[in-house]
Amino acid sequence: SGPAKLQYNTFLIYSGDAEIPENFVLRFDIKLSAHGNSGMQYRSWILDGDQPYRVSGYQADFDGAATYSGICYGEGYRGINAERGTICEVGNDHRPRVLSLFAEDDDLKAEIKIEDWNSYEVIAHDNLRINKINGKVMSVLLDSDVEMRRTDGVLAIQAHAGPAME
């Protein structure tokens, strides 16, 4: 009957010996399958509760349809913080607002390779978060929400709810 479907998003959480610095550049390669949906969590926190391996926080999103690839998502934390092609700021009202459009979504989407390897880069410096795919800036977030922004936390890779993915 095949593998069971995940009922909720779970995460492979980094628990290595190396401390994650407050400011960093994280580079990794991903192969996007046409039906995949995942993300890299950073400056995130582990959730308590009856569903193990759950986290909330900033996510560098990627999916096989390239609908969300490159956005700054807030897993259990505000939702979409910055769409592809935008510079957004979250203020003390905890809501993102678009400051500028620097590229068209379709032009950036064309840079993402489906069923092939892509280089992803996440820059987290103070209150700035930048997501890049294949060398192209995809989204920029300024988190000026002094009360809720995160300056540190865990790294984790998302296993999205639903059917099995590679």
C-alpha positions as CSV (number, residue, x, y, z in Angstrom):
1,S,0.0,0.0,0.0
2,G,3.1,2.3,0.1
3,P,4.3,4.6,2.8
4,A,1.9,6.3,5.1
5,K,1.0,10.0,4.6
6,L,2.3,12.4,7.1
7,Q,-0.5,14.0,9.1
8,Y,1.4,17.1,10.0
9,N,4.7,18.8,9.1
10,T,7.6,17.2,10.8
11,F,11.3,18.3,10.8
12,L,14.7,16.8,10.8
13,I,16.3,19.0,13.5
14,Y,20.0,19.8,13.6
15,S,21.5,18.6,16.8
16,G,25.2,18.7,16.0
17,D,28.0,19.8,18.3
18,A,28.7,23.0,16.3
19,E,26.9,26.1,17.7
20,I,24.8,28.0,15.1
21,P,26.0,31.6,15.0
22,E,23.6,34.4,15.4
23,N,24.6,35.8,12.0
24,F,25.3,33.4,9.2
25,V,25.2,32.4,5.5
26,L,23.7,28.9,4.9
27,R,24.3,27.3,1.6
28,F,22.8,24.0,0.5
29,D,21.8,22.2,-2.7
30,I,18.3,20.8,-3.3
31,K,16.8,18.7,-6.0
32,L,13.2,19.8,-6.6
33,S,10.9,17.0,-7.6
34,A,7.8,18.2,-9.5
35,H,5.5,17.3,-6.5
36,G,7.8,18.1,-3.6
37,N,7.3,20.7,-0.9
38,S,9.8,21.4,1.8
39,G,11.8,24.1,3.4
40,M,14.9,24.9,5.5
41,Q,14.0,26.3,9.0
42,Y,16.4,28.7,10.6
43,R,16.3,30.8,13.7
44,S,13.5,28.4,14.7
45,W,12.3,26.8,17.9
46,I,11.2,23.3,18.8
47,L,7.5,23.1,19.8
48,D,6.3,21.2,22.8
49,G,3.3,19.0,22.6
50,D,1.9,15.7,21.4
51,Q,3.3,16.0,17.9
52,P,7.0,15.3,18.0
53,Y,9.7,16.8,15.7
54,R,7.8,20.1,15.1
55,V,9.3,23.5,14.9
56,S,8.2,27.1,14.2
57,G,10.2,30.0,12.8
58,Y,11.6,31.4,9.6
59,Q,11.6,29.1,6.6
60,A,13.4,29.3,3.3
61,D,10.7,27.7,1.2
62,F,11.0,25.4,-1.8
63,D,8.5,23.4,-3.8
64,G,8.3,21.5,-7.0
65,A,5.8,23.8,-8.6
66,A,8.0,26.7,-7.7
67,T,5.0,28.5,-6.4
68,Y,6.7,29.2,-3.0
69,S,10.3,28.6,-3.8
70,G,12.4,31.5,-2.5
71,I,9.9,33.1,-0.3
72,C,10.5,33.8,3.4
73,Y,7.8,31.8,5.2
74,G,7.0,31.7,8.9
75,E,6.2,28.1,9.8
76,G,3.6,28.5,12.6
77,Y,4.9,32.1,12.8
78,R,3.1,34.8,10.8
79,G,2.7,32.9,7.5
80,I,4.3,34.5,4.4
81,N,6.8,37.1,5.5
82,A,8.1,38.1,2.1
83,E,6.9,36.9,-1.4
84,R,9.3,36.3,-4.2
85,G,10.5,39.5,-5.8
86,T,9.7,41.7,-2.8
87,I,11.5,43.5,0.0
88,C,9.2,43.4,3.0
89,E,9.4,44.6,6.6
90,V,7.6,43.3,9.6
91,G,6.9,46.0,12.1
92,N,5.8,46.0,15.7
93,D,2.2,45.2,14.5
94,H,3.7,41.7,13.7
95,R,2.5,42.0,10.0
96,P,4.7,42.1,6.9
97,R,4.3,45.0,4.5
98,V,5.9,45.4,1.0
99,L,8.5,48.1,0.9
100,S,9.6,47.5,-2.7
101,L,9.2,45.2,-5.7
102,F,12.6,44.4,-7.1
103,A,11.7,41.7,-9.7
104,E,8.7,40.1,-11.3
105,D,7.7,36.8,-9.8
106,D,7.6,35.0,-13.2
107,D,11.1,36.2,-14.0
108,L,12.5,34.8,-10.7
109,K,10.4,31.6,-11.1
110,A,12.1,31.0,-14.5
111,E,15.5,30.8,-12.6
112,I,14.4,27.7,-10.6
113,K,15.1,24.3,-12.1
114,I,12.4,21.6,-11.5
115,E,13.6,17.9,-11.5
116,D,17.1,19.3,-11.2
117,W,19.6,20.6,-8.6
118,N,19.4,24.2,-7.3
119,S,21.8,26.1,-5.1
120,Y,20.0,27.8,-2.2
121,E,21.5,30.5,0.0
122,V,20.0,32.0,3.2
123,I,21.6,35.1,4.7
124,A,20.6,35.9,8.3
125,H,22.2,39.1,9.6
126,D,20.7,40.9,12.6
127,N,17.2,41.7,11.4
128,L,17.8,41.0,7.7
129,R,16.9,37.8,6.0
130,I,17.7,37.2,2.3
131,N,16.8,34.1,0.3
132,K,18.7,33.3,-2.9
133,I,18.3,30.5,-5.4
134,N,20.9,29.8,-8.1
135,G,22.6,33.1,-7.3
136,K,19.4,35.2,-7.7
137,V,17.9,37.1,-4.8
138,M,14.4,35.8,-4.4
139,S,13.1,37.6,-1.3
140,V,14.3,40.0,1.3
141,L,12.8,40.5,4.8
142,L,13.6,43.2,7.4
143,D,12.2,42.0,10.7
144,S,11.8,45.1,12.7
145,D,9.3,43.5,15.1
146,V,11.3,43.9,18.3
147,E,8.9,41.8,20.3
148,M,8.6,38.8,18.1
149,R,11.7,38.6,15.8
150,R,14.2,35.8,16.4
151,T,18.0,36.3,16.5
152,D,18.9,32.7,17.1
153,G,17.5,29.2,17.0
154,V,17.7,25.8,15.5
155,L,18.1,24.6,11.9
156,A,15.7,22.0,10.6
157,I,14.5,20.5,7.2
158,Q,10.8,20.2,6.7
159,A,9.1,16.9,5.8
160,H,5.7,18.4,4.6
161,A,2.4,16.8,5.5
162,G,0.9,14.6,2.8
163,P,2.2,11.9,0.5
164,A,5.8,10.6,0.6
165,M,8.4,12.8,-1.1
166,E,12.1,12.4,-2.0
